[in-house]
Amino acid sequence: MTAVPNIALHDGTSIPQLGLGVFQVPAEETARVVSDGLEVGYRHIDTAQMYGNEEGVGEALAASGLPREELYVTTKLSNAFHRPDDARRSFEESLRRLRLDRVDLFLVHWPLPTLYDGDYVSTWRTLAELVEDGRATSIGVSNFEPAHLERIIDETGVVPVVNQVEVHPYFRNEEVRAADARHHIATQAWSPIAQGAVLDDPVVTKVADQLGRTPSQVTLRWHLQRGDIVFPKSSKPERMRENFDILDWELDADQMAAIDGLDRGEDGRRGPHPDQFDYLPE
């Protein structure tokens, strides 16, 4: 089996470039899904407080028998817990649910600039405390626009190691990726296949036919060659194996350029814009 490449992070750690996401995986199915993923070969698991399935992730990790140092676990702060004391308390609850004494990566899930009096800086400072006491190896952000990044870096001096944002062939999100690159922040791509929309695109299917691969494999391979970190979600072992089988072949320059050309700019965005998103879970 070809090894998953690691992406070096600016804090001296590294992260597997390919992982397994559990967004929208029902809580009662999560342990089985993560166990299947670990069996396929995934070692990077991406969850979040708002997904409501950290407990299932923890159950699967504990049952796997895999050494802790072989696993990379990411979770994210709920939008409901941005105030510092709430963030500290919820992080402790995440550790309990995950059955871990530390997480490899903890993210601010959304900046929420229209809530909490626009103060996501104190939230970011609170995450930095978790690195100082060793309970989070690394910290980062999710859905942060360039202005959000500049603000937290300018006001705290702490640079996120990753920024997890919407990226796919219809929305390459190049402005954010460029801002990430300026600060040596790794870009993680959520919705890497545009919620399935790109899988029927004639450009993608043509490349897939040329290579004898599936459209999903071609799209995920495009991400890897661009340097994105990806964690496709699937609850089916056969699809997990398909998504994992993207490591020992490449797209050529023309194929990469053809997929690059699918970008629709802001019109290609499928999720909410971070400047306006204000969802608070009950």
Secondary structure, DSSP 4 states (H G I P E B T S, - for coil): -PPPPEEE-TTS-EEESB-EE-TT--HHHHHHHHHHHHHHT--EEE--GGGT-HHHHHHHHHHH---GGG-EEEEEE-GGG-SHHHHHHHHHHHHHHHT-S-EEEEEE----TTSGGG--HHHHHHHHHHHHTTSEEEEEEES--HHHHHHHHHHH-PPPSEEEEE-BTTB--HHHHHHHHHTTPEEEEESTTGGGGGGG-HHHHHHHHHHT--HHHHHHHHHHHHT-EE--B-S-HHHHHHHH--SS----HHHHHHHHTT--GGGG--S--TTT------
